[in-house]
Amino acid sequence: MIESRKKDHMDICLKKDVESGNDFWSMIKLFHRAAPEIDLDDISTRCKFLGVDISAPLVISAITGGYSGAKTINQRLAAAAEKVGIPMGVGSQRPALENKKYRKSYEVVSKYDPPLVFGNIGAPQLIPQKGRTPIDVEKCKEALEMIDGDFIAVHFNYLQEVVQPEGDDHGVNIMANLKELARQIPIIAKETGAGVSSEMALEFQEAGVRAIDVGGMGGTSFSGVEYHRNKGKNEKDLAKLLWDWGIPTPVSIIECRRTTELPLISTGGVRNGLHTVKALALGADTVGIAGGILPWVNRSEEDTISYLNNIIKELRTVMFLLGCKNIEELRKQRVVITGELRDWIMD
């Protein structure tokens, strides 16, 4: 059942339009510098993230695992992350924790050496769900060992869970269990398309997580994914109703920065170097790439590397037009917020 669901999710993301919301990135404007006073070749995109040097403020976000074909995807992503010099995460490791036959689709990552590797478990699985035993500290350690990982991303995907027939809809004691886990395992709190509010960011910080992936609305809608997967079932209409539910990614960055200094990953609709610049100027430390990389990783390792290098090229080009020679200078850039995005921020 899990294997079928994971494959369905990947196929739908590749073949269907499952984007959410408006193009919120276009509502952020930057101030062009007519005389850059730098040379393009002198611009550096290198920075530190979670104490490690990376070639650019990019992360290959959690995508997949746990079904036939996922091993190839994760192998290509890990090879690309190593080659380009950026962190990467794997998809939910629950399938491999429940059935060892799925481990190979994740273990392949340990053969490569990206700067950081993030494991992945679902927040709903931290508490009892419909008779299933919760994932505990030992299971999290097993998940990290499986991929030779550095952090566990605990993904909060309750929107997706609540619109699917087999979804986990128990939520009591999630934060207490997260706090207990964070005492023993380095944790990244990760949303998956509905965003993180300022209040939630503060709760994550108080729970002891090391970073937040804002996972905002504006990229892949997992309610949209479930809409396509559940055709002919009652949940279809609910999934359609909540297709665009959530906090836009740029808003979520600003919200999180209001209450926490934790490192932020901006995931949710980031597709190019210009989006990356805007996310960093708003307060993100890195950006996460997931939906945008899927068509490329589905083709080949070389295409995946080419896609990532092109984003870095775009990033450097925009930095040149802003007169920024490094990422620290980029973070200080002024922005203008327009349209619906301005309404969100002013509210």
VEXDREN-2710 file (C-alpha; in Angstrom, 1 decimal):
% VEXDREN-2710
k/r/px/py/pz
1/MET/0.0/0.0/0.0
2/ILE/2.8/2.5/0.9
3/GLU/4.8/1.5/-2.2
4/SER/1.8/2.1/-4.4
5/ARG/1.1/5.5/-2.8
6/LYS/4.7/6.6/-3.1
7/LYS/4.8/5.7/-6.8
8/ASP/1.5/7.4/-7.4
9/HIS/2.8/10.6/-5.8
10/MET/5.8/10.6/-8.0
11/ASP/3.9/9.9/-11.2
12/ILE/1.3/12.6/-10.4
13/CYS/4.0/15.2/-9.7
14/LEU/5.6/14.4/-13.0
15/LYS/2.5/14.2/-15.2
16/LYS/-0.1/16.5/-13.7
17/ASP/-0.4/20.2/-12.9
18/VAL/-0.3/20.2/-9.1
19/GLU/1.0/23.8/-8.5
20/SER/-0.6/25.8/-5.8
21/GLY/-1.5/29.5/-5.4
22/ASN/-0.3/32.5/-7.4
23/ASP/3.2/33.4/-8.5
24/PHE/4.0/35.1/-5.2
25/TRP/7.7/35.5/-6.1
26/SER/6.7/37.9/-8.9
27/MET/5.2/40.2/-6.2
28/ILE/8.7/40.8/-4.8
29/LYS/10.8/43.6/-6.5
30/LEU/14.5/44.3/-6.1
31/PHE/16.5/47.5/-6.6
32/HIS/18.8/47.2/-9.7
33/ARG/22.3/48.7/-9.3
34/ALA/23.3/50.6/-12.5
35/ALA/27.0/50.4/-11.7
36/PRO/27.8/47.1/-10.0
37/GLU/31.4/47.9/-9.1
38/ILE/32.3/44.2/-9.1
39/ASP/33.3/41.7/-11.7
40/LEU/31.0/38.7/-12.4
41/ASP/33.8/36.3/-12.0
42/ASP/34.6/37.6/-8.5
43/ILE/31.1/36.8/-7.1
44/SER/31.0/34.0/-4.6
45/THR/27.8/32.0/-3.8
46/ARG/29.5/30.0/-1.0
47/CYS/28.1/30.2/2.5
48/LYS/27.7/28.2/5.7
49/PHE/24.6/26.3/6.6
50/LEU/24.2/24.4/9.9
51/GLY/27.9/24.8/10.5
52/VAL/29.0/23.4/7.1
53/ASP/30.5/25.1/4.0
54/ILE/28.3/24.7/0.9
55/SER/28.8/25.9/-2.6
56/ALA/25.6/27.9/-2.8
57/PRO/22.5/28.5/-0.6
58/LEU/20.6/25.5/-2.1
59/VAL/19.3/22.3/-0.7
60/ILE/17.8/19.4/-2.6
61/SER/14.7/18.9/-0.6
62/ALA/13.0/15.7/0.4
63/ILE/11.5/14.0/-2.7
64/THR/11.1/10.2/-2.5
65/GLY/12.0/6.7/-1.4
66/GLY/10.3/3.4/-0.6
67/TYR/9.2/2.1/-4.0
68/SER/10.6/0.6/-7.2
69/GLY/12.4/3.3/-9.1
70/ALA/13.2/5.5/-6.0
71/LYS/16.7/4.0/-5.7
72/THR/17.6/5.5/-9.1
73/ILE/16.1/8.9/-8.2
74/ASN/18.0/9.1/-4.9
75/GLN/21.2/7.9/-6.5
76/ARG/21.1/10.7/-9.0
77/LEU/20.2/13.3/-6.4
78/ALA/23.0/12.2/-4.1
79/ALA/25.5/12.2/-6.9
80/ALA/24.4/15.7/-8.0
81/ALA/24.5/17.0/-4.5
82/GLU/28.0/15.7/-4.0
83/LYS/29.2/17.1/-7.4
84/VAL/27.6/20.6/-6.9
85/GLY/28.5/20.7/-3.2
86/ILE/25.0/21.2/-1.6
87/PRO/23.0/19.4/1.0
88/MET/20.2/16.9/0.2
89/GLY/17.3/15.2/1.9
90/VAL/15.5/12.0/1.2
91/GLY/11.8/11.4/1.2
92/SER/9.9/9.8/4.2
93/GLN/11.8/6.8/5.5
94/ARG/8.7/5.3/7.1
95/PRO/8.5/2.6/4.4
96/ALA/12.0/1.4/5.2
97/LEU/11.5/1.5/8.9
98/GLU/8.4/-0.7/8.5
99/ASN/9.8/-3.1/5.8
100/LYS/13.5/-3.7/5.2
101/LYS/13.0/-4.4/1.5
102/TYR/12.7/-0.7/0.9
103/ARG/16.0/0.2/2.6
104/LYS/18.0/0.1/-0.6
105/SER/16.1/3.0/-2.1
106/TYR/17.5/5.2/0.7
107/GLU/20.8/3.5/1.5
108/VAL/22.2/4.4/-1.9
109/VAL/22.6/7.9/-0.7
110/SER/25.3/6.8/1.8
111/LYS/27.6/5.9/-1.1
112/TYR/28.0/9.6/-1.9
113/ASP/29.3/12.6/0.1
114/PRO/27.1/15.7/0.0
115/PRO/28.0/18.4/2.6
116/LEU/24.9/17.4/4.6
117/VAL/22.3/14.7/4.4
118/PHE/18.9/14.9/5.9
119/GLY/16.8/11.9/6.9
120/ASN/13.0/12.2/7.0
121/ILE/10.1/11.0/9.1
122/GLY/6.5/12.2/9.3
123/ALA/5.4/14.2/12.4
124/PRO/2.1/12.3/12.5
125/GLN/4.1/9.1/13.1
126/LEU/5.5/10.5/16.3
127/ILE/2.2/9.6/18.0
128/PRO/-0.1/6.6/17.8
129/GLN/-2.2/6.5/14.6
130/LYS/-5.0/4.0/14.1
131/GLY/-3.2/1.3/16.1
132/ARG/0.3/1.8/14.7
133/THR/3.2/2.1/17.1
134/PRO/4.8/5.6/17.0
135/ILE/8.3/6.2/15.6
136/ASP/10.7/6.6/18.6
137/VAL/14.3/7.8/19.1
138/GLU/15.8/4.4/18.2
139/LYS/13.9/4.3/14.9
140/CYS/15.1/7.8/14.1
141/LYS/18.7/6.7/14.8
142/GLU/18.1/3.8/12.4
143/ALA/16.8/6.2/9.8
144/LEU/20.0/8.3/10.1
145/GLU/22.3/5.3/10.0
146/MET/20.5/4.1/6.9
147/ILE/21.7/7.1/4.9
148/ASP/24.7/8.2/7.0
149/GLY/22.7/11.3/7.7
150/ASP/23.3/14.4/9.8
151/PHE/19.8/15.6/10.7
152/ILE/16.3/14.2/10.7
153/ALA/13.7/16.4/8.9
154/VAL/10.4/15.8/10.7
155/HIS/7.8/16.7/8.1
156/PHE/4.4/18.2/9.1
157/ASN/2.1/17.2/6.3
158/TYR/-1.3/17.3/8.0
159/LEU/-2.9/18.9/5.0
160/GLN/-2.0/16.0/2.8
161/GLU/-2.9/13.4/5.5
162/VAL/-6.4/14.9/6.2
163/VAL/-7.5/14.8/2.5
164/GLN/-6.5/11.2/1.8
165/PRO/-8.6/8.1/2.8
166/GLU/-5.8/6.4/4.6
167/GLY/-4.4/9.6/6.2
168/ASP/-3.3/10.0/9.8
169/ASP/-5.6/12.5/11.5
170/HIS/-4.5/12.3/15.1
171/GLY/-2.6/15.4/16.3
172/VAL/-2.5/15.5/20.1
173/ASN/0.9/15.5/21.8
174/ILE/2.9/16.1/18.5
175/MET/4.9/19.0/20.0
176/ALA/5.7/17.2/23.3
177/ASN/7.0/14.2/21.4
178/LEU/9.0/16.5/19.0
179/LYS/10.6/18.2/22.0
180/GLU/11.6/14.8/23.5
181/LEU/13.0/13.7/20.2
182/ALA/15.0/16.9/19.7
183/ARG/16.7/16.3/23.0
184/GLN/18.4/13.3/21.5
185/ILE/18.4/13.8/17.7
186/PRO/19.3/16.9/15.6
187/ILE/15.9/17.9/14.1
188/ILE/14.8/20.1/11.3
189/ALA/11.0/21.0/11.4
190/LYS/9.7/20.8/7.9
191/GLU/6.3/21.8/6.5
192/THR/5.3/20.4/3.1
193/GLY/3.4/23.1/1.3
194/ALA/1.2/24.9/3.9
195/GLY/3.8/27.1/5.5
196/VAL/4.9/28.0/9.0
197/SER/3.4/30.9/11.0
198/SER/5.4/33.1/13.4
199/GLU/3.7/31.4/16.4
200/MET/4.5/28.0/15.0
201/ALA/8.1/29.0/14.4
202/LEU/8.5/30.0/18.0
203/GLU/7.0/26.7/19.2
204/PHE/9.5/24.8/17.0
205/GLN/12.3/26.8/18.5
206/GLU/11.2/26.2/22.0
207/ALA/10.9/22.5/21.1
208/GLY/14.6/22.5/20.4
209/VAL/14.8/22.0/16.6
210/ARG/18.0/23.1/14.8
211/ALA/16.3/24.6/11.7
212/ILE/13.0/25.2/10.0
213/ASP/12.0/24.4/6.5
214/VAL/9.1/26.7/5.9
215/GLY/7.6/24.6/3.1
216/GLY/5.2/27.3/2.1
217/MET/2.3/27.4/-0.4
218/GLY/3.2/28.2/-3.9
219/GLY/4.9/25.1/-5.2
220/THR/3.5/21.5/-5.3
221/SER/0.1/21.2/-3.6
222/PHE/-0.1/17.8/-1.9
223/SER/-3.8/18.4/-1.6
224/GLY/-3.7/18.7/-5.4
225/VAL/-1.7/15.5/-5.6
226/GLU/-4.3/13.7/-3.5
227/TYR/-7.1/15.1/-5.6
228/HIS/-5.7/13.3/-8.6
229/ARG/-4.9/10.1/-6.6
230/ASN/-8.4/9.9/-5.1
231/LYS/-10.5/10.3/-8.2
232/GLY/-13.9/8.6/-7.7
233/LYS/-13.6/8.8/-3.9
234/ASN/-15.4/11.2/-1.5
235/GLU/-12.0/12.8/-0.5
236/LYS/-11.6/14.2/-4.0
237/ASP/-13.9/17.2/-3.4
238/LEU/-12.2/18.0/-0.1
239/ALA/-8.8/17.8/-1.7
240/LYS/-9.9/20.2/-4.4
241/LEU/-11.4/22.6/-1.8
242/LEU/-8.1/22.8/0.0
243/TRP/-5.8/22.8/-3.0
244/ASP/-4.5/26.3/-2.3
245/TRP/-4.6/26.1/1.5
246/GLY/-1.6/27.5/3.4
247/ILE/0.7/30.4/3.9
248/PRO/2.7/31.6/0.8
249/THR/6.4/30.8/1.0
250/PRO/7.6/34.4/1.1
251/VAL/5.1/35.2/3.8
252/SER/6.2/32.2/5.8
253/ILE/9.9/33.4/5.6
254/ILE/8.9/36.8/7.0
255/GLU/6.7/35.2/9.7
256/CYS/9.4/32.9/10.9
257/ARG/11.9/35.7/11.0
258/ARG/9.6/37.7/13.3
259/THR/10.0/35.2/16.2
260/THR/13.1/33.1/15.6
261/GLU/16.8/33.3/14.5
262/LEU/16.8/29.6/13.6
263/PRO/18.3/28.8/10.2
264/LEU/15.5/28.8/7.6
265/ILE/15.1/26.7/4.4
266/SER/12.8/28.4/1.9
267/THR/11.0/25.5/0.2
268/GLY/7.8/26.0/-1.8
269/GLY/7.8/27.1/-5.4
270/VAL/11.5/28.0/-5.7
271/ARG/12.3/27.4/-9.4
272/ASN/15.3/29.6/-10.3
273/GLY/18.1/31.8/-9.2
274/LEU/15.9/34.9/-9.1
275/HIS/13.5/33.2/-6.6
276/THR/16.6/32.2/-4.6
277/VAL/17.8/35.8/-4.4
278/LYS/14.3/37.0/-3.3
279/ALA/14.0/34.3/-0.6
280/LEU/17.5/35.2/0.8
281/ALA/16.7/38.9/0.8
282/LEU/13.5/38.2/2.8
283/GLY/15.5/36.3/5.5
284/ALA/15.9/32.7/4.4
285/ASP/19.3/31.1/4.9
286/THR/19.0/28.6/2.0
287/VAL/16.3/27.5/-0.5
288/GLY/15.0/24.0/-1.0
289/ILE/14.5/22.6/-4.5
290/ALA/12.0/19.8/-5.0
291/GLY/9.3/20.0/-7.6
292/GLY/11.4/22.0/-10.0
293/ILE/14.1/19.3/-10.1
294/LEU/11.8/16.3/-10.7
295/PRO/11.8/16.4/-14.6
296/TRP/15.5/16.7/-14.7
297/VAL/16.3/13.9/-12.2
298/ASN/13.8/11.7/-14.0
299/ARG/16.1/12.1/-17.1
300/SER/19.6/11.6/-15.9
301/GLU/22.3/12.5/-13.3
302/GLU/23.9/14.8/-15.8
303/ASP/20.6/16.7/-16.4
304/THR/20.2/17.1/-12.7
305/ILE/23.6/18.6/-12.3
306/SER/23.0/20.9/-15.2
307/TYR/19.8/22.1/-13.7
308/LEU/21.4/22.9/-10.4
309/ASN/24.4/24.6/-12.0
310/ASN/22.0/26.7/-14.0
311/ILE/20.3/27.9/-10.9
312/ILE/23.6/28.9/-9.4
313/LYS/24.5/30.7/-12.7
314/GLU/21.2/32.6/-12.4
315/LEU/21.9/33.4/-8.8
316/ARG/25.3/34.9/-9.6
317/THR/23.9/36.9/-12.5
318/VAL/21.2/38.5/-10.3
319/MET/23.8/39.2/-7.6
320/PHE/25.9/41.0/-10.2
321/LEU/22.9/43.2/-11.2
322/LEU/22.5/44.0/-7.5
323/GLY/26.2/44.7/-6.9
324/CYS/26.6/41.9/-4.4
325/LYS/29.9/40.1/-4.3
326/ASN/28.8/37.5/-1.7
327/ILE/25.8/36.0/0.0
328/GLU/26.1/38.2/3.1
329/GLU/25.8/41.3/1.0
330/LEU/22.8/39.8/-0.7
331/ARG/21.0/39.2/2.5
332/LYS/21.0/43.0/3.1
333/GLN/19.2/43.9/-0.1
334/ARG/16.0/46.0/0.0
335/VAL/12.8/44.6/-1.4
336/VAL/9.4/46.0/-2.4
337/ILE/6.4/43.8/-1.7
338/THR/3.4/44.3/-4.0
339/GLY/-0.1/42.8/-4.7
340/GLU/-1.7/40.1/-2.7
341/LEU/1.6/39.4/-1.0
342/ARG/1.6/42.9/0.5
343/ASP/-1.9/42.3/1.8
344/TRP/-0.6/39.2/3.6
345/ILE/2.3/41.0/5.2
346/MET/0.4/44.1/6.2
347/ASP/-2.4/42.1/7.8
END
